Amino acid sequence: MAESENRGAQGQPPKEMSMEIRLLLAFLLMGAVMFLTPYFVKTPESNKKAETPAPVPVAQTAAPEAPAAPAAPAAPPPQAKAAAKRRNSATPVTEQNTLPPLVLDTDLYRIEFSNHGANVRSWLLKKHKGSDGKPLELVNTASGLDYPFSLRLPGQEALQKTINWAYYAQTPEPGGLGVVYAFTDGSVSVRKVFRFQKDSYLSEVSAEVTVEGKPVPNMIQWRGGFGDFTVPNPTTSQETLYFDVAANSLTKQTARSAKNGPIASQGNYSFAGIEDKYFAAAFLPEGDVATQETAFCDTVATPGDKNLVAFPGMAISAGAENRFSLFVGPKDLDLMKRINPKLEQLVDFGKWLGFLAKPLFLITNWFNKSYVHNFGWSIVVVTIVLNMALFPIKLSNMKSMRKMQALKPQIDEINKKYKNVGMRDPKKAEQNQEVMGLYKQNGVNPMGGCFPMLMQIPFFFAFYRVFTVSVEMRGASWLWVSDLSQPETLPIHILPVVMVASQFLMQKMTPQAPAQDPSQQKMMMFMPLIFGFMFYHFASGLVLYYLTSNLVSMGQQWFFNHTAVAEEAARSVEVPKKKIGRK
C-alpha cells in the first residue's frame, strides 16, 4: 500500500528533483533573500519605539542653536526646542555674539559654519546628489544634538556645555579656505582650526582646550548619524569605525552596538570615523599617537522623518591637543588609496566573494576609465570577456548535453525496464547504476545541463556586491538608465523584459536532458518569468550583466548547434540496444 502511494497516477514511481530544479530553487531562494532583506532588516529602534534606549547623558545636555541671525539654518525640530531654551538661559544670546553663518566653498564642498559653538551646520558634496536630486547633505540637520565638530569633555559635562554653545571669535583665513575659532572667558580657552584645499577631499582640523592654562583632554564629535539621509531606512547602512594598526583590522559598529551605552576604544589607529554605504568621514591622526574613539547610539529624527530612530555617532581624540587630517567624501578606491592605502578597506566587497567582487569591479572600472568611459558599456564588455574566457568549459558541457540527447532511446529503455520499481526498492539503485554506467561509457557529464547556471551564480553575487558598495556605480547612467545601481525609473522596466525574452529563446536553443520529468519541464519553462519577477527590482547594472551573459550564451549555443562539433558529439554515442532490454 505504501509503495502504491509512492507511485504516480499511471503507476510510475515519483521522480527525484533534477539537479537543474534544485539549482533553480537555490538560486531563487538566494535571490529572494537579496530582494526582501532591505524590507525586513531594520534596527529595533525603528520598529519599536518603546524599546528605544535613552540617549547618553552627553546627548541630553546638548541641544541645537537658538534662533539667531535671519541667515541662520532652519529651526531645530520640536523635540530640541525645550533643551535649547534651558541651555540658552545659562548662555544669553546678544547681537554682539551672533554672526552670520560662514560659508566655505571649494570645488567639492559647500560647508556652513557657525560661531555659536564653532561647529559645522551643513556639509554638502557638490559632485554627489541625494535621492531628492539636490547636492548631498552629510549632516543630520534635524538631530537636535551637538553639531559636528563640537567637543566632548568626558567627566566635565558643565564645561562641555559651556564651550559647545559659547560664541566664538571667527577669523577667516586668506584665500577663503580656512577659518579659526577662538573663545576665552578668562579661565577657559578653546581654539579650533579648519583648513581645506580647493580640489581635494582631504582637509585639516585641530582643537585644543585649556583651563587656567592647563590642557584639558577633549574629543571631536560627529553625532546623530552621517551620510545620505534621503535613502529609505538610512540607519541600516551607517556605522562608526576604526582601523587598528597593531591588529591590522577594521572594526565597525552600528547604532545597535552602543544601545546600552557609549563604547570606548583606544589604540594605534590609522584612522577612525563614521560612514554610510557610499561615503565616509575618516579622521587620520598625525604621527604615531594613541587614539581614543567612542561610539554612541543617538536616537534622533532626520530631515525627512520626524520619528525618532537610532543612528550611530562618534567622538575621537589624539590627546589634549587634537590634530587630524580629515577625509570626508565618497568611498572611491582610487581616491582613498592615494590618501591612505588602509582606507580602501572601507569598501566592503564581502567576506566570501570579495576575492571575486573586487577584481570584477577593478576590471570594470579600468575599462570605464581607459576605453569606453561609461559603466554600462564597461559591464557589457567585461561580461562578454568573461563568457568568452569560460567558453571552453561551456563547450565541453554543450557536448555532454548533445550526447545526453542522443542517449534518450537508451535512457527510455532503462526507465521502462524499471517502471514498476518504487523509490525505496533496492533495485532503484541498480537503475541509477545502469544510467550512470551508460553516461560513463559515452563520456557524458550528467551535470552538463545545470553547469552553465551554476557557473553564473558566483559572478552574479559578485556583481550584486559591486553595485551595493561601489560609489563609482552610484548615479552612473547608460542609454535610458539613469542610475545603474538602482532599478529602472521607466513605467515598464525594459531590461528585465528583454532578459525574460532572451531566456525563453535560450531554452529553445539548448538541448534538454532526456530523463527530465514532464512536470519539471513545465517548471523550467516558467523559469524565465520567475527570474524576470525577481530581477524586476534589482539594480539595472545587475540586470544588464545577466542579460548580456544570456545573449553571449545564445551566440555560443548557436555557434555550437551549427558546427560539426555537435554532430561529432552525437555520433560518438554508442547504441547497445540489444543489451539494454535484457536482465
N, C-alpha and C positions, 0 to 999 in steps of 0.2 A: 504493500500500500504506500509506504513511504517512498519507494522507488518510483511508483507511478506518478506520484505527486511531483516528483522532480523532473518529469518529462513534459514536453510541450503538448500542445493540443493535438498534434499529429503523431504523437509517440516519440518525438525527437528529444534527446537529452538537452537540458538547458546549456547554452553556450557560455563559456567564460568570456569576460570582457577582453577585447583585444588590447594590445599594447597601445594602439592609436587612441582608443577610447580612454584608457587610463591616463595617458599623457594629456589628452584634451581636458579631462576633468581636473587634473593637477594644474594645467595652465589656466583654466577658468577660475579655479579656487584662488590661485595667486593673484590673478587679475582683479578678482572681487575684493581681495584684501587691500590692494592698492587703491581701488576705486572708492571703497567705503571708509577707509581709515580717516580721511580728513573730516568725515561727518560724525565720527564717534570718538576720536581722540581729543578730549577736552580736559582741561585741568579741573579738579574737584571744585575749585573756587567758582569757575564759570557755570558749573552745573548746579551747585547747591550753595546758595548764598548763605544759608545758616551755618555752613561749615567753614566759612571764610575766617582765617586766623586774624587775630587782632594785629594791627600794624605795630612794628617795633617802636620802642619809646622815642627814638630819634625822629621817626616819621611823625609822631604825634605832636612833637614840639615845633615842627617846621610847617610853614604854610607859604602860599604864593604872595606876590606883591599886592599891596593895597592899591586902589586906583590912583594913578599918578598923572603924568602929563597926558594930553589928548592923544599923543602919538604912541602911547604905550600899547602893548599887546592886548588881545581880547581879555575880558574879565575872567577870573578863575571860576570853576564850577561851583554850584551852590554848596556842596559839602565842604569846600575850603574857606568859604567866606567867614564863618564863625571863628575859625582858627586865626584867620588874618586879622580880625578885629581885636582878638585877645593879644596877638603879637604887637600890633601897632599901638596898643595902649601903653606898651613899655618903650616903644621907639617912635616918638611923634614924627609925623611927616610935615615938612615945611617946603615952601617953594625954593628955598636956598639949597635943600638937599636934593631935590628932584632934577634930573637931567633927561633930555630926550634920549630914546634908545640910540645906541651907537651901532651902525651897520657897517660891517667889513665885507667887501666884495672881492672875490678872486675869480679866476676863470672857472673854478669848480664849485665854490661855496658862495652862499649868502648867509652870513652869521649875524644875529642880532644880540647885542649885549645890553645889560642894564647895570647902572651904577648902584642900584638898590640890591646889594648882595654881591656885586661884581661877578655875575654869572651869566650864562647863556640862556636866552629865552627862545631862540629859534636857530636851527641849523639845517639849511636847505642844501640839497645836492642839485646843482644846476643841470647836470647831464643825465639825471635819472628821474623818472616820474613815478608817482604812485598810481593806484588804480583809478584815482579821480582825474588823471591827466595833468595834474599840477606837479611842479618840482617837488621832489620827495623831502618831506619833513621828518627828521630823525628824532626830534624831541617830542615827548608826550606833553603837549602844552596844556592838557586838561588834568594832569595827575593830582594837583593840589599839594605836592611835596616840594621840597627844596629843588630848585632848578639845577641842571648840570653845571658842574664846577663850583658848586657850593662846597663847604668844608665840613668834615666830621671830626670832632674832638672827643674821642672816647673818654667817658667819665667826667666830662665837663660840659654838660648839656646847656647850662645857663650861658656860658661863654660862647658855645657854638651858636646858640640862638642870636646872641648879640652880633657876632661877626657875619652871620649869614643874611641878616636883614638890616645891617647898617648901610649908610650911604657913603660910598667911596668917592675919593677924588679920581677923576678919569682923565688920563693923559694919552691921547692917540699918538702913535709913533709916526715919524715922517714916512711918506710913501703909502700910508693908509693900510698897511698890512700887519699892524700890531697895536696893542693897547696895554697900558699899565694902570692897575688899580691899586690905590693905597688908602688905608684907614688907620687912624690912631685916635685914642681918647686920652692920651697922656700916659696910660698904663699899658693898654693893649695895642699892638701894631700888627697890621696884616698887609701883605703885598702879594699881588697876583700879576703875572705877566703872560700875555698871549701873543705869539708871533706866528705868522703864516707866510706861505710862498705863493707867488702869483699863479703857478700852474702845477701845483703838487698837492697830493692828499696828505702830505706829511707836514706837521706843524710842531711848535714847541709850547709847552705850558709849564709854569712854575708857581709855587705857592709857599709862603712861609708865614708863621705866626710867632710873635714873641709877647711875653708878659713880663713887665719890668725888665726888659732887655734880655730875658732868657728864652731860648727857643722852646716852643711847645709842639709836641708831635701832632700832626694833623693828616687827614686823608682827603683826597679829592674824590668827589662823589658824582655818579651819574645814576639818578633814581627814577623810578616809575616806568621802566622799560626803555627800549631803544629800537629804532628801525622803521620799517614800513607798517604804519598803523591803519592803512587803507585796505589791507587784505583781510579776508574773513578769518576770524579767530587768530589774531596776530600773536597772542601769547604762546601758542604752541611751538613757534619757531625761535623764540627768544631765550638766550642763555647768557650767564656770566661764564668767564673762562680765565684760565692762566696756564702758561707753559712752564713747567718745572725743568730747568736745565739739567739738574742732577739726575732726575729720573727719566729725562728725555721723553716726556709725555705731556699731552694736552689734557687738561681736566675741564669739563664743562658741567655747569649746574643750572637747573631750571628753577623757576619760582617755587615749585613744589619742594625742591631740595631744602629750601630755607623756611618752609612754612612754620616750623617750630621755633624759629628764632634765627638771627644772623649767624652765618657760618664764616669763621675767620680762618685764614690760612697764611702761611709765611714760608718763604724760601728764596732761592736764587732764581728769579723768574726772568725769562727772556721777554715776555710781555704778559699783560693781564688786561681784561676789559669786558666788553659786553657786545653781543651780536644778535642778529636775526638770520634768516635763511641766506640772504644775499649781501648783507652789509655788516660792518664791524667798526667798533671804536676800541682801539688797542693802545694802551699806554706802554711805552718801551722805556725802561729805566736807563739812565745814563751811567755806564760803568757797571762793575761787578758789585752790586749792593743787595742787601737783604730787602726783600719787598713783601709788604703785607697787603692782602686783599680780603675784603669782607663782602659776602654775598647776602642780599636781602630778598625778602618776599614782600613786595609792595602791592597792596590791594587798592587799586585806583580806577578811575574812569579813563576813557580815551576820547579824543576829539569826535569820533564817530559813534561812540557808545557810552552813555552816561551810567550804565550798570557797572558796578564795581567788579573788577577782575584782577587776578593775581598776575603781576609782572615781575620779572627779575630786576634787581638794582644792584649796584656795586660801589665800593669805595676802595681806593688804592693809596698806598703810602710808601715812600722810599726813605723815610726818616723825618726829622724836624723840618728840613728844607727839601721840598719835593720838586724835582726837575725831571720832566719826561719829554721824550719825543712822542708825538701823538699821531697815530694813523686813524683817520675817520673817513670811510669811503667804501666802495664796492669790493667784494672779495674776489678780485681779479687776480688770477695766479701769477701772471707776468708782473703785474704791478707790485704785488706783495713780495714776490721773490727779490725784486730789486731793493726793497726796503729792508727786509729781514727774511732769509730763506725759511725760518721757522714759521712765519705767518702763513705759508702755504697750507699748513695743516688745518687752518680754519675752514678750508673747503673739504667737507667730509664726503668722499666718494663711496663710503660704505666699508664695512668690516670684511664682508665675504667676497664681494665682487669689485672691490676697489682696484685690485690688480688688473681688471679688465676695463672698468669705467674710466679711470684716469687716462690710460693710453688712448682710448676711444676719443675722449674729449681733446687731448693734446693733438691727435692727428686731425680731427675735425677743425680745431682752432687753427692749426697750421695751414690747412687747405684754405680756410677762410681768409687768413691774413696774406698768404703768399700768392694765391691764384684767383679764386672765384669771388672773394670779397662779399660773400653772402652766406650766412649759416645754413639756409635752406638748401642751396646747391651744394654746399660742403657736405651736408648729410647725405645727399644723393650720391655724390662722388665716393664718399667713404663706404657707403652701403654696397655700391657696385664693386669696389675693390675687394671688400670682404667676401662677397659672394663668388667672385672670380677666383679668389685665393682658395676658397673651400670647394670649388667645382670638382677637383679630382676625387674628393670624398663623396660628393653628391653623385658623381658619375658611377662610382662603384655601387652605390645604393640603387641607382636607376637600373643598373644591370640586374641586381638581385630582384627588384620588383618585376622586371620583364621576365626573368626566369620563373618567378612565382606564378605569374600569369600563365606561362606556358605549361606549368605543372598542374594546372587546375583539373584536368581529367583524372590524373593520378590521385590528387587530393580528394576528389569526389568519390573515387572508388574506395579509398581508405575509410572515409566517413560512412559510406554505405555499408561497408563490412561491419562496422561497429555501431550501427544506428540504434540498436536496442540496448546499448551499454550505458548504464547510469553513471552519474558523475563520481559516485563513491565506489564504483566497481573497480577492482584491481586491473581489469582489462583496459580501463581508460588509460592507464599508464602505458600499456602496450600500443594503443592507438597513437598517443603522443610520441612514443619512441619511433614508430614507423614514419610518422610525418617528419620528425626531426632527422631521421636517417635519410629520408628522401631529399630533404633540404641539403644535408651534408654531402650526399653523393653528387649533387649537382652544383655545389658551391653557392648555395643561396643563403643570404643573411635574413632571417625572419624579422629582424629589427629594421629592415630597409625602409618599410613604409612610414615608420614614425621618426626615423632618424633625422630627416630634414627639419621637422618641427622641433625635435629635441635639441638640435644644434642651434636653433634660433633663440631658445629660452635665455641662456646667459647673456647674449648680446642684447636681447630685448630688455632685460632688467638692468643691464649696464647703461643702456641709453636712457632708460627711465630715470636712473640715478643722476645721470648727467644733466637732464632737464630739470631735475629737482634742486640741484645745488649750484649750478653754474650761472653766475650773474651775466656772463657773456651771452648766454642764450636768452636772458630776460629782455623782452622787448625786441628781439631780433625778428625781422619780417621776411616774408618770402611770397612773391606773387600776391595773391589775395589775402594771405595770412598775415595779420598784424603783429602777432606775438607767438613765436614757435614754442614758448614754454607754457602756453595756455591753450585751451580748446579754441576752435574757430569761433568767430563772432557772427558769421552769417546765419540767417534763419535756418538754413539747412547746411550741415557740415559736409563739405564736398569730399574731403579726403577720406573719411570713413566710408562714404557711399561707394567711392571708386575702389576702395580696398575690398569691400564685400564683393563687388563685381569681379575683381581680379581673382579672388579666392574661388569663386564659382568656376571660372574659366580654368584655373589651375587644377581643380578637381577633375574636370572633364579630360584634361590632358594627361593626368597621372594614372598609370596602371593601378588597379585596385587589388588588394590581397584576395586570393580565391576563397579562403576559409572564413571570410567575414560574414557574420550573421546578418540577415536582411534587416532586422531592427537596428543593428549597429550601423548598417549602411545608411539607413534613413537619418539616424542621428548625425552621422558625418556630413550628410547633405545640408543639415541645418547649421553646421559649424560656422560657415561664413556669417550667417545672420547673428549668431551668438557673439562672435568676435566683433561684428560691427556695433552691436549694442554696447559691448564692453569698451570699445575704443572710442565711442562717440564723444565721451567727455574726457579723454586723455589729452595730454599735451599734443599740439599739432605736429611738432617735430618728431614725436614718437610714432605717430600715425604715418608721417611721411617716410620714416625709416622702414616701417613694416610694409607699406605699400610698395616702396622701391624694391625691397627684398622680394616681394611677390612677383613683381614684373620681371626682375632679373631671373628668378627661378623659372618663370614661364618661358623666357627666352632659352634658357638652358635645357628645359624639358623638350621644347620644340626642336632644338638642335639634335638632341638625343633621339627623338622619335623619327626624325627624317634623315638619319645617317645609317650606315651599315652596322654601327655598333649595336643597335637594338636588335637587328636581325641575327647578328652573330650570337648575342646573348640567348635568344630564343632557340637557335639551332644547337646550342651547347647542352641543352637539356636531354637527358636520357629518358626513354619512354619504355620501361619494362612492364608493359601492360599485363602480360601473362602471369607474372609473379605476384602482382598485386591482388588478383582475385582469389588466390589460394591461401588456405590457412596453414 
